[in-house]
Each structure stands twice: as C-alpha cells, then as structure tokens.
Amino acid sequence: MMDSRSIRNLEGVHPDLVRVAELAFKSLAPDSSLSFRVTEGVRSKARQQELFADNKSKTLKSRHVPESNACGLSCAIDIVAIVGGRVSWG
C-alpha cells in the first residue's frame, strides 16, 4: 500500500505517471517485504538548480519541473526501495 508521504509526493505529477505508480504499488504481494516510496515528484527550478550544483542531477531541464513540460505538470518521479521496512539505496 502506498504511504501518505508517497501520496503527497505525487501531487502535481501527471495523472498517467500517478497511475503507473499506483499500479506498481498494487502489483506488490501483500506479504512481500519489498516495497518502494516516492521520494520526489514536483521540483521547483531552485531545487533543480541545487541538485545540479551538487552533481545529483545532470540537467537543469528536469521533467520534475512543471515549467519544463508542455502539460505544466511534473512528468518524473524519484523512488527508493523499501526492503524489510527499511530504505535501501543498494
């Protein structure tokens, strides 16, 4: 099941991408120790510039930034794996 933080982080994201994330969550087995969390959806230009300056992004024209997309919504999300109830960056 999608946690409240993931749901919040999908606000302002293109509805088609939100549906993909929802389907991915629903496809997880209820008893699985594997899940994921949406860590970021919409980004401001300032946040994108910060990530670019810190070499955490390779572009200033990220699809996370609504103004970068013709639809005016975020067309990208970042996710992290949750394994055994803990964040796993591996």
Secondary structure, 3 states (H helix, E strand, C coil): CCCHHHHHHCCCECHHHHHHHHHHHHHCCCCCCEEEEEEECCCCHHHHHHHHHCCCCCCCCCCCCHHHCCCCCECCCEEEEEECCEEECC
